[in-house]
Structure formats: structure tokens, C-alpha cells
Amino acid sequence: MVFEGAGTRNRINEITAQAKNPLFVCEARNNMLAAGAVCFNAFTPNPQYEEVLNGIALYEREKCDFLISIGGGSAIDVAKGINLVQRENPRCPHLAIPTTAGTGSEATHFAVLYKDGKKISLAHPALVPEHVILDPDFLTTLPEYHKKSTLLDALCQSIESLWAKGATEESRNFARESADIIYKAMDKYLDGGEGMSMMRGAYLSGKAINISKTTAAHAMSYGLSQQYNIAHGHAVALCLPHIWQHLLKKGTVPAVPNSNALEAFKQVLKKMALPFSVAFTQQTIELLTADVNEERLSNHPVTITKNEMAEMYRQILEGVTI
């Protein structure tokens, strides 16, 4: 069930009425919603497997029976991890309350964690949260960088969902609707308005990739996030134009938006003006290329060679505008 609109966060008690002792998984800045409750916030922006194990220990020690995640994709993914890691089936119901408009994790059946510097993915049909609150009031205090990077994440998810091998007509409809909402609401959102529209667009991007999954731009982004400590959406947006251009050169994928749409995306990225100036070596490029997840690449509609990927990374790190 999805509850949308300003003030819907006040329905937490109603939604969790049957729960005796919920565990709140939230970033420190959202602790006020969990006052007096059991709260787990000892996790990082790229959640670690060990952090999830600590959350499980707290859940079991306090005999919790419900999960409430409040935050960005990291908080929601940590809650999903607590719900599934070391089990075949989830522990309990989950209410997800995103405080960013971007990841769409509240609508997906998978989560991303890291272990020993490597990305691991959880996937289970029952990981889709049973309840979702989309309250735009949370976005009013979102820092500008995270506002922009999460917006880009949602937009990239919608675009990748169009050409993913796993796409269906239903997922493409979600993706088109999401991208349309985001493009139309973007300017007003960055000026402080259209919060509900952006949350809806992000949620639909999650609905899209829940079916199609993501492709090469996401696969390439995780190493950049880890290596250079930039937000996930920022990293994906740096990769997407290069992947998109590669697809246009191949000319074999009907679902790929045309070069005019690529130019429009590049203008959006330019408008965001997200800082990215880094030092790198040939070894950096080799490590980034070697660490790309092959499973996500398998959902990409064309083959990308290691040499092609390495050149893309070089251009990204050099700030080359294609």
C-alpha cells in the first residue's frame, strides 16, 4: 500500500498498529520520528554487510517484529538486508519511508550491500516493502547535492529501463511516465517546489527497474562511488552518456532514445554542475574495469568489450564531454 502526500508520515502508528516492537532503520537526522523506539542508524551511505549483521543482532536482541526504514536508498536497503540476510524468507513486514526522491528502493525487490569492498546484491520477491509513505515534506531539508544526485539516479534508472534486456511493455510504461514527470518537474523541484511530483517520478523509476533491472551505466557506477566517494546517482549520471553514445553507434536497439534525447540528458547533467575533479592512473582504470559486475552487464542490450569500457572510464575521469 502506498500513502502519498504531505503529512502522510503521521500515519506510521496506523500502519504499524499490529506491531508490538518495530525497529526503525534511519539516518541520525531522522531520529525524531523514532523517539522512544528501538532505532538502528549505525550504517554508511554504501551499506556494509557487517553493518547489516549488527542491525540483525539488535533486531533479535530487542525482539522486534516490524521494520520501518526512513531515509534514502541506504536506509531502505539496510532494512531489506536485516529482513533477509541469513534467512530464506523475510523476518517481518516492512514500511519504507523515503526521504529522498531518487533511488526507488521502496518499490524494488532487491538491495545493494558491500562486503570486503565488493558489491553484493540481495534479491527476493518479498523484499518489496509491504507499505510505502511518500511524504514530500522530507525533501525540504534535503541538501542540494543529494537533491540533484538522487534526481539523476531516478532519471538514469528510467532511461536504462527502456533498453534493458529484461524490459517489458509494463516496465517501459513505468519508465516513460517516470522520465516525463522528472523532466517536467525538475526546475521547480530544484527551486523548492514539486516535491510530490518528484517523489512519484522516483517511485515509478523503481517500479520500472523492479521489472527490467538496470544495465551497464549502473554496473560501471559502483566502482566510481566507492573509489571517489561520490553519490550513487552522481556516478551513474557520469557513466550514462558514454553508454548511451555507445548504443547509438551500435544502432541495433530500437528502445534506445535518439541523439536529441541524449543531448537533453547531457544538458540536464551540465545544469546540475556536480563537482568531479579527480586524480587517476592507468591502474585505476584497470581496477574499475575489472570490478564491473558481469551479471548487470548481462542485462545490457549489446556487448561492451573491456577495452571499450576502459576507454569510457578514461573519458569519465578526464571529464571528457562526448
C-alpha positions as CSV (number, residue, x, y, z in Angstrom):
1,M,0.0,0.0,0.0
2,V,1.3,3.4,-1.0
3,F,0.3,6.5,1.1
4,E,1.1,9.8,-0.8
5,G,1.0,13.4,0.2
6,A,2.3,16.0,2.7
7,G,1.8,14.8,6.3
8,T,1.4,11.1,5.5
9,R,4.4,10.3,7.8
10,N,1.9,10.8,10.6
11,R,0.2,7.6,9.6
12,I,3.1,5.4,10.9
13,N,1.2,4.4,14.0
14,E,-1.9,3.5,12.0
15,I,0.1,1.4,9.5
16,T,2.0,-0.4,12.3
17,A,-0.9,-0.9,14.7
18,Q,-0.4,-4.6,14.8
19,A,3.3,-4.4,15.6
20,K,4.5,-4.8,19.2
21,N,8.1,-3.6,18.8
22,P,9.1,-2.1,15.5
23,L,12.8,-1.5,14.6
24,F,13.4,1.9,13.0
25,V,16.2,1.9,10.5
26,C,17.1,5.6,9.9
27,E,19.8,8.1,9.4
28,A,20.6,10.2,12.5
29,R,18.8,13.2,11.2
30,N,15.5,11.3,11.1
31,N,15.7,10.0,14.6
32,M,13.0,12.4,15.7
33,L,10.4,10.1,14.1
34,A,11.7,7.2,16.1
35,A,11.8,8.9,19.5
36,G,11.5,6.3,22.3
37,A,11.6,3.4,19.9
38,V,14.3,0.9,19.0
39,C,16.5,2.6,16.4
40,F,19.4,1.4,14.2
41,N,21.4,4.1,12.5
42,A,25.0,2.6,12.5
43,F,25.4,2.3,8.8
44,T,27.2,4.1,6.0
45,P,26.0,5.6,2.6
46,N,27.3,2.5,0.8
47,P,25.9,0.0,3.4
48,Q,28.3,-2.7,4.5
49,Y,27.3,-6.4,5.1
50,E,28.8,-6.2,8.6
51,E,26.6,-3.2,9.4
52,V,23.5,-5.3,8.4
53,L,24.7,-8.1,10.7
54,N,24.8,-5.6,13.6
55,G,21.2,-4.5,12.7
56,I,20.1,-8.1,12.8
57,A,21.7,-8.5,16.2
58,L,19.8,-5.5,17.5
59,Y,16.5,-6.7,15.9
60,E,16.8,-10.1,17.6
61,R,18.0,-8.8,20.9
62,E,15.1,-6.4,21.2
63,K,12.6,-9.0,19.9
64,C,11.4,-6.7,17.1
65,D,8.5,-7.7,14.8
66,F,8.3,-4.9,12.2
67,L,10.8,-2.8,10.2
68,I,10.4,0.9,9.4
69,S,13.1,2.4,7.2
70,I,13.3,6.2,7.0
71,G,15.9,7.7,4.7
72,G,17.5,7.4,1.3
73,G,18.2,4.2,-0.6
74,S,20.9,3.2,2.0
75,A,18.4,3.1,4.9
76,I,15.8,1.2,2.9
77,D,18.5,-1.3,1.6
78,V,19.8,-1.8,5.2
79,A,16.3,-2.7,6.3
80,K,15.9,-5.1,3.5
81,G,19.2,-6.7,4.5
82,I,18.1,-7.0,8.1
83,N,14.9,-8.6,6.8
84,L,16.6,-11.3,4.6
85,V,20.3,-11.8,5.3
86,Q,20.9,-15.3,6.9
87,R,17.3,-16.3,6.1
88,E,15.4,-17.8,3.2
89,N,12.3,-15.7,3.8
90,P,11.9,-12.1,5.3
91,R,11.6,-11.7,9.0
92,C,8.7,-9.4,9.1
93,P,6.6,-6.7,7.3
94,H,8.5,-3.5,6.2
95,L,7.3,0.1,5.9
96,A,9.6,2.2,3.7
97,I,9.6,6.0,4.0
98,P,12.0,7.5,1.5
99,T,13.3,11.0,2.4
100,T,14.9,11.5,-1.0
101,A,13.4,11.4,-4.5
102,G,15.7,9.1,-6.4
103,T,16.6,5.5,-5.7
104,G,13.1,4.0,-6.0
105,S,14.3,1.3,-3.5
106,E,10.8,1.5,-1.8
107,A,9.4,-0.2,-5.0
108,T,12.0,-2.9,-5.7
109,H,12.7,-6.5,-4.7
110,F,16.5,-6.1,-4.4
111,A,19.1,-4.3,-2.3
112,V,22.7,-3.4,-2.7
113,L,25.3,-4.1,0.1
114,Y,29.1,-4.2,0.2
115,K,31.4,-6.8,1.6
116,D,35.2,-6.5,1.6
117,G,34.9,-3.7,-0.9
118,K,32.8,-5.7,-3.4
119,K,29.1,-5.1,-4.2
120,I,26.7,-7.9,-3.4
121,S,23.1,-7.9,-4.4
122,L,20.1,-9.3,-2.5
123,A,17.0,-10.3,-4.4
124,H,13.7,-11.8,-3.2
125,P,10.2,-11.2,-4.3
126,A,9.1,-10.5,-0.7
127,L,11.7,-7.7,-0.3
128,V,9.3,-5.2,-1.8
129,P,8.1,-3.3,1.2
130,E,4.5,-4.0,2.1
131,H,3.9,-0.3,2.9
132,V,5.3,2.9,1.5
133,I,4.9,6.5,2.6
134,L,5.7,9.2,0.0
135,D,5.7,12.4,2.0
136,P,7.3,15.4,0.1
137,D,7.8,17.3,3.4
138,F,11.0,15.4,3.9
139,L,12.5,16.9,0.8
140,T,12.5,20.5,2.1
141,T,15.7,19.9,4.2
142,L,17.5,17.7,1.7
143,P,21.0,19.0,0.9
144,E,21.4,20.4,-2.6
145,Y,24.0,17.8,-3.7
146,H,21.7,14.9,-2.6
147,K,18.7,16.5,-4.2
148,K,20.5,16.6,-7.5
149,S,22.2,13.3,-7.3
150,T,19.0,11.4,-6.3
151,L,17.1,13.1,-9.1
152,L,19.7,11.9,-11.6
153,D,19.6,8.4,-10.2
154,A,15.8,8.2,-10.8
155,L,16.2,9.7,-14.3
156,C,19.0,7.2,-15.2
157,Q,17.0,4.3,-13.9
158,S,14.1,5.2,-16.2
159,I,16.3,5.6,-19.2
160,E,18.2,2.4,-18.6
161,S,15.0,0.6,-18.0
162,L,13.9,1.4,-21.6
163,W,16.7,-0.5,-23.3
164,A,17.3,-3.2,-20.7
165,K,17.1,-6.8,-21.9
166,G,14.7,-7.5,-19.1
167,A,12.3,-4.7,-20.1
168,T,8.6,-5.4,-20.8
169,E,5.9,-3.1,-22.1
170,E,4.8,-2.6,-18.5
171,S,8.3,-1.6,-17.3
172,R,8.7,0.7,-20.3
173,N,5.4,2.4,-19.5
174,F,6.6,3.0,-15.9
175,A,9.9,4.3,-17.2
176,R,8.4,6.7,-19.7
177,E,6.0,8.1,-17.1
178,S,8.8,8.5,-14.6
179,A,11.1,10.3,-17.0
180,D,8.3,12.6,-18.2
181,I,7.4,13.5,-14.6
182,I,11.1,14.2,-13.7
183,Y,11.8,16.3,-16.8
184,K,8.7,18.4,-16.3
185,A,9.1,18.9,-12.5
186,M,12.9,19.2,-12.4
187,D,13.4,23.0,-12.5
188,K,10.6,23.8,-10.0
189,Y,11.8,20.9,-7.7
190,L,15.3,22.3,-7.6
191,D,13.8,25.7,-6.6
192,G,11.9,24.2,-3.7
193,G,8.6,23.0,-5.3
194,E,7.1,19.9,-7.0
195,G,8.3,17.6,-4.2
196,M,5.4,15.2,-4.6
197,S,5.8,15.0,-8.3
198,M,9.5,14.1,-7.9
199,M,8.8,11.5,-5.3
200,R,6.2,10.0,-7.6
201,G,8.7,10.0,-10.5
202,A,11.3,8.3,-8.4
203,Y,8.8,5.7,-7.2
204,L,7.9,4.9,-10.8
205,S,11.5,4.6,-11.7
206,G,11.8,1.9,-9.0
207,K,8.7,0.2,-10.4
208,A,10.4,0.1,-13.8
209,I,13.7,-1.4,-12.7
210,N,11.9,-3.8,-10.4
211,I,10.9,-5.5,-13.6
212,S,13.7,-4.7,-16.1
213,K,16.7,-4.2,-13.7
214,T,19.4,-1.7,-14.7
215,T,22.2,-2.0,-17.3
216,A,25.8,-1.0,-18.0
217,A,25.7,2.5,-16.6
218,H,24.7,1.2,-13.2
219,A,27.2,-1.6,-13.4
220,M,30.0,0.9,-14.1
221,S,28.9,3.4,-11.4
222,Y,29.5,1.3,-8.3
223,G,33.3,1.4,-8.6
224,L,33.3,5.2,-9.1
225,S,31.1,5.6,-6.0
226,Q,33.5,3.5,-3.9
227,Q,36.7,4.9,-5.3
228,Y,35.9,8.6,-5.3
229,N,33.2,8.7,-2.5
230,I,30.6,10.3,-4.7
231,A,26.8,9.7,-4.5
232,H,25.4,6.8,-6.4
233,G,23.2,8.9,-8.7
234,H,26.1,11.2,-9.5
235,A,28.3,8.2,-10.5
236,V,25.5,6.7,-12.7
237,A,24.9,10.0,-14.4
238,L,28.6,10.3,-15.3
239,C,28.5,6.9,-16.9
240,L,25.2,7.1,-18.7
241,P,26.1,9.5,-21.7
242,H,29.0,7.3,-22.6
243,I,26.9,4.1,-22.5
244,W,24.1,5.9,-24.4
245,Q,26.5,7.1,-27.2
246,H,27.9,3.5,-27.5
247,L,24.4,2.2,-28.0
248,L,23.6,4.8,-30.7
249,K,26.8,3.8,-32.5
250,K,25.7,0.2,-32.5
251,G,22.4,1.2,-33.9
252,T,20.7,-2.1,-33.2
253,V,18.5,-1.4,-30.1
254,P,15.1,0.1,-31.1
255,A,14.3,1.1,-27.5
256,V,17.3,3.5,-27.2
257,P,16.1,7.1,-27.2
258,N,17.7,9.2,-30.1
259,S,20.6,11.5,-30.1
260,N,18.3,14.5,-29.3
261,A,17.3,12.8,-26.1
262,L,20.9,12.2,-25.3
263,E,21.7,15.9,-25.8
264,A,18.8,16.8,-23.5
265,F,20.2,14.5,-20.8
266,K,23.7,16.0,-21.2
267,Q,22.2,19.4,-20.7
268,V,20.5,18.3,-17.5
269,L,23.8,16.9,-16.2
270,K,25.5,20.2,-17.1
271,K,22.9,22.1,-15.3
272,M,23.4,20.1,-12.1
273,A,27.0,21.3,-12.1
274,L,28.1,18.5,-9.7
275,P,31.8,18.7,-8.9
276,F,34.1,15.9,-10.1
277,S,37.8,16.5,-10.5
278,V,39.9,13.5,-9.7
279,A,43.4,12.1,-9.9
280,F,43.8,8.7,-11.6
281,T,46.3,6.3,-13.1
282,Q,46.1,3.5,-15.7
283,Q,45.9,1.1,-12.8
284,T,42.8,2.9,-11.5
285,I,41.1,2.4,-14.9
286,E,42.1,-1.3,-14.9
287,L,40.8,-1.8,-11.4
288,L,37.5,-0.1,-12.2
289,T,37.1,-2.1,-15.4
290,A,37.9,-5.4,-13.7
291,D,35.4,-4.8,-10.9
292,V,32.3,-4.2,-13.0
293,N,29.6,-6.7,-12.2
294,E,29.1,-9.2,-15.0
295,E,25.6,-10.0,-14.0
296,R,24.4,-6.4,-14.5
297,L,26.3,-6.3,-17.8
298,S,24.3,-9.3,-19.0
299,N,21.2,-7.2,-18.9
300,H,22.7,-4.7,-21.2
301,P,21.4,-5.0,-24.8
302,V,24.8,-5.0,-26.5
303,T,28.3,-6.3,-25.7
304,I,30.8,-3.8,-24.3
305,T,34.4,-5.0,-24.6
306,K,36.9,-4.5,-21.8
307,N,38.8,-2.1,-24.0
308,E,35.7,0.0,-24.7
309,M,34.8,0.1,-21.1
310,A,38.3,1.2,-20.1
311,E,38.1,4.0,-22.6
312,M,34.8,5.1,-21.2
313,Y,36.3,5.2,-17.7
314,R,39.2,7.2,-19.0
315,Q,36.9,9.8,-20.6
316,I,34.8,10.0,-17.5
317,L,37.8,10.5,-15.2
318,E,39.3,13.1,-17.6
319,G,35.9,15.0,-17.7
320,V,35.6,14.4,-21.5
321,T,32.2,15.6,-22.9
322,I,31.1,13.3,-25.6
